[in-house]
Amino acid sequence: MVALLRSAPRAAAPAVRMFAAGAVRGQHTLPLLPYAYDALEPSISKTIMALHHDKHHAAYVNGLNAAEEKLVTAQANLDIKGQIALQAALKFNGGGHINHSLFWKNLAPTGSKETEIPNNGILYDMVNRDFGGFENLIKEVNAKTAAIQGSGWGWLGYNPVAKMLEVVTTANQDPLLTHVPIIGIDIWEHAFYLDYQNVKPEYLQNIWKVINWHEAEKRLATAF
């Protein structure tokens, strides 16, 4: 949780210290997509990508900046109740910004080399060790992600304690804090509904055609 007073000890986890005192409006900005809006078709349409990035992610950025500005004022006024009241907005919008910033890099244009499942390297070795192959990995991620009630995220994460890859889920826009995120899949309706309506399994099957395995390899290599 965010430190409630400027003079309080820094007990917050590193992953959420971005919400600490001193934030100013406009500190966080919407990252550019690393490809064209239509680059992921037919798995994800141009229309969804434009709405998802330009509207939904932008709303999280704006909400985070607004909440941080209010937090600075509450801290300056030693308004503990006001600071506590802002925690939900900070978590939701901050998580939305973190998750989507990872998500865009998590994907790559249809047919690009980045979407080819690796046949060597550290990711290849660990997926085979921990899941028995990429087919099993994809099945487990899809099953656990489809089972999320409501909105949330499915993750392939590296567990730094167990030193292995694991499939985990988070609710709403909660960021993944227990593991290092390697691959994240957005299961909010705004991520797929225009293309797949209520058929989540079809969306989950097709998104693997545009997963950026090179990015996943880089994330894993820096997780140790």
C-alpha positions as CSV (number, residue, x, y, z in Angstrom):
1,M,0.0,0.0,0.0
2,V,1.1,3.6,-0.7
3,A,2.8,5.3,2.3
4,L,0.1,7.4,4.0
5,L,2.4,10.2,5.3
6,R,5.5,11.7,3.9
7,S,7.3,11.0,7.2
8,A,6.1,7.3,7.4
9,P,8.7,4.5,6.9
10,R,8.9,3.1,3.4
11,A,7.2,-0.2,3.8
12,A,5.5,-0.4,0.4
13,A,6.5,-3.2,-2.0
14,P,8.8,-2.0,-4.8
15,A,6.2,-2.8,-7.5
16,V,3.9,-0.2,-6.2
17,R,6.3,2.6,-5.2
18,M,5.4,4.3,-8.4
19,F,2.4,5.6,-6.5
20,A,4.4,7.3,-3.8
21,A,4.3,11.0,-2.9
22,G,5.7,13.5,-5.5
23,A,3.7,12.3,-8.5
24,V,2.4,15.0,-10.8
25,R,-0.4,14.9,-13.3
26,G,0.9,13.7,-16.7
27,Q,3.8,11.7,-15.2
28,H,2.5,8.5,-16.8
29,T,1.9,8.4,-20.6
30,L,0.3,6.1,-23.0
31,P,3.0,4.0,-24.8
32,L,2.9,3.7,-28.5
33,L,2.0,0.4,-30.1
34,P,5.1,-1.3,-31.5
35,Y,3.2,-2.3,-34.6
36,A,0.2,-1.1,-36.7
37,Y,-3.3,-1.5,-35.5
38,D,-4.1,-4.1,-38.1
39,A,-0.8,-6.0,-37.6
40,L,-2.4,-8.7,-35.5
41,E,-5.3,-9.6,-37.9
42,P,-7.1,-11.9,-38.2
43,S,-6.4,-13.0,-34.6
44,I,-7.2,-9.5,-33.2
45,S,-8.9,-6.9,-35.4
46,K,-7.8,-3.4,-36.1
47,T,-11.0,-2.1,-34.5
48,I,-10.3,-3.9,-31.2
49,M,-6.7,-2.8,-31.1
50,A,-7.6,0.9,-31.7
51,L,-10.3,0.8,-29.0
52,H,-8.2,-1.2,-26.6
53,H,-5.1,0.9,-26.8
54,D,-6.5,4.4,-27.5
55,K,-9.5,4.3,-25.3
56,H,-9.2,1.7,-22.6
57,H,-5.4,1.9,-21.9
58,A,-5.6,5.7,-22.2
59,A,-8.3,5.7,-19.5
60,Y,-6.1,3.8,-17.1
61,V,-3.3,6.3,-17.7
62,N,-5.6,9.3,-17.1
63,G,-7.1,7.7,-14.1
64,L,-3.7,6.9,-12.6
65,N,-2.4,10.5,-13.1
66,A,-5.6,11.9,-11.6
67,A,-5.4,9.6,-8.6
68,E,-1.8,10.4,-8.0
69,E,-2.4,14.2,-8.1
70,K,-5.2,13.8,-5.5
71,L,-2.8,11.7,-3.4
72,V,-0.2,14.4,-3.3
73,T,-2.8,16.9,-2.1
74,A,-4.1,14.4,0.5
75,Q,-0.5,13.8,1.8
76,A,0.2,17.5,1.9
77,N,-2.9,18.0,4.0
78,L,-2.1,14.9,6.2
79,D,-5.5,13.6,5.1
80,I,-5.1,9.9,6.1
81,K,-8.7,9.1,5.3
82,G,-8.4,10.7,1.9
83,Q,-5.3,8.7,1.1
84,I,-6.9,5.5,2.1
85,A,-9.9,6.3,-0.1
86,L,-7.6,6.6,-3.1
87,Q,-6.0,3.2,-2.8
88,A,-8.6,1.4,-5.0
89,A,-8.2,3.9,-7.8
90,L,-4.4,3.7,-7.6
91,K,-4.5,-0.1,-7.7
92,F,-7.1,-0.4,-10.5
93,N,-5.6,2.3,-12.8
94,G,-2.0,1.6,-12.0
95,G,-2.5,-2.1,-12.6
96,G,-4.3,-1.4,-15.8
97,H,-1.4,0.7,-17.0
98,I,1.2,-1.8,-16.0
99,N,-0.6,-4.8,-17.4
100,H,-1.4,-3.2,-20.8
101,S,2.1,-1.8,-21.2
102,L,3.3,-5.4,-20.9
103,F,0.5,-6.7,-23.1
104,W,1.4,-4.7,-26.2
105,K,5.0,-5.9,-26.2
106,N,3.7,-9.4,-25.5
107,L,2.2,-9.5,-29.0
108,A,3.8,-9.4,-32.5
109,P,2.6,-9.1,-36.1
110,T,1.0,-12.1,-37.7
111,G,3.5,-14.2,-39.5
112,S,6.6,-12.5,-38.0
113,K,9.6,-14.4,-36.7
114,E,8.7,-13.3,-33.2
115,T,5.6,-15.5,-33.3
116,E,7.5,-18.7,-34.1
117,I,7.6,-21.0,-31.1
118,P,11.3,-21.4,-30.1
119,N,13.1,-24.6,-30.6
120,N,16.0,-23.8,-28.4
121,G,17.1,-21.4,-25.7
122,I,16.2,-20.9,-22.0
123,L,12.5,-20.5,-22.6
124,Y,12.4,-23.7,-24.7
125,D,14.3,-25.6,-22.0
126,M,12.1,-24.4,-19.1
127,V,8.8,-24.9,-20.9
128,N,9.8,-28.4,-21.6
129,R,11.0,-29.0,-18.1
130,D,8.0,-27.4,-16.3
131,F,5.1,-28.3,-18.7
132,G,6.4,-31.0,-20.9
133,G,6.2,-28.8,-24.0
134,F,4.5,-25.8,-25.5
135,E,1.3,-27.6,-26.4
136,N,0.8,-28.5,-22.7
137,L,1.7,-24.9,-21.7
138,I,-0.9,-23.4,-24.0
139,K,-3.6,-25.8,-22.9
140,E,-3.0,-25.0,-19.2
141,V,-2.9,-21.2,-19.8
142,N,-6.1,-21.3,-21.8
143,A,-7.9,-23.5,-19.3
144,K,-7.0,-21.4,-16.3
145,T,-7.6,-18.1,-18.1
146,A,-11.0,-19.2,-19.5
147,A,-12.0,-20.2,-16.0
148,I,-11.7,-16.6,-14.7
149,Q,-15.0,-15.4,-13.4
150,G,-15.6,-11.9,-14.8
151,S,-12.6,-9.9,-15.9
152,G,-8.9,-10.6,-15.3
153,W,-5.6,-11.8,-16.7
154,G,-4.0,-15.2,-17.4
155,W,-0.2,-15.3,-16.9
156,L,2.8,-17.4,-17.6
157,G,5.1,-16.2,-14.8
158,Y,8.4,-17.1,-13.4
159,N,8.3,-18.0,-9.7
160,P,11.5,-16.7,-8.2
161,V,11.1,-18.8,-5.0
162,A,10.4,-22.1,-6.7
163,K,12.6,-21.1,-9.7
164,M,10.2,-22.4,-12.2
165,L,7.5,-21.3,-14.7
166,E,3.9,-21.4,-13.5
167,V,0.5,-20.4,-14.8
168,V,-1.3,-18.0,-12.6
169,T,-4.3,-15.6,-12.9
170,T,-5.1,-12.2,-11.5
171,A,-8.6,-10.6,-11.1
172,N,-9.7,-7.3,-12.7
173,Q,-6.5,-5.2,-13.4
174,D,-4.5,-6.5,-10.5
175,P,-0.8,-6.6,-11.6
176,L,1.2,-9.8,-11.2
177,L,3.3,-9.4,-8.0
178,T,4.1,-12.9,-7.0
179,H,5.8,-13.9,-10.2
180,V,7.9,-12.2,-12.9
181,P,5.4,-11.8,-15.9
182,I,6.6,-13.7,-19.0
183,I,3.4,-13.7,-21.0
184,G,0.1,-12.1,-20.0
185,I,-3.3,-12.5,-21.7
186,D,-6.1,-10.0,-21.2
187,I,-9.5,-11.7,-20.7
188,W,-11.5,-8.5,-20.2
189,E,-14.4,-8.4,-22.7
190,H,-13.0,-5.3,-24.4
191,A,-10.0,-7.4,-25.5
192,F,-12.0,-9.8,-27.6
193,Y,-15.7,-9.3,-27.6
194,L,-16.1,-7.5,-31.0
195,D,-14.3,-10.3,-32.7
196,Y,-15.3,-13.4,-30.7
197,Q,-18.4,-12.3,-28.8
198,N,-18.8,-14.6,-25.8
199,V,-16.6,-17.4,-27.3
200,K,-13.6,-17.0,-25.1
201,P,-11.9,-20.3,-25.9
202,E,-11.7,-19.2,-29.6
203,Y,-10.0,-15.9,-28.6
204,L,-7.6,-17.8,-26.3
205,Q,-6.7,-20.3,-29.0
206,N,-6.0,-17.6,-31.7
207,I,-4.1,-15.2,-29.5
208,W,-1.2,-17.6,-29.5
209,K,-0.7,-17.0,-33.2
210,V,0.5,-13.5,-32.3
211,I,2.4,-14.1,-29.1
212,N,5.8,-12.6,-29.1
213,W,8.1,-15.4,-28.0
214,H,11.2,-13.3,-28.5
215,E,9.8,-10.9,-25.9
216,A,8.9,-13.8,-23.6
217,E,12.5,-15.1,-23.9
218,K,13.9,-11.7,-23.0
219,R,11.7,-11.4,-19.9
220,L,12.7,-14.8,-18.7
221,A,16.4,-14.1,-19.2
222,T,16.2,-11.1,-17.0
223,A,14.0,-12.8,-14.3
224,F,16.9,-14.6,-12.5
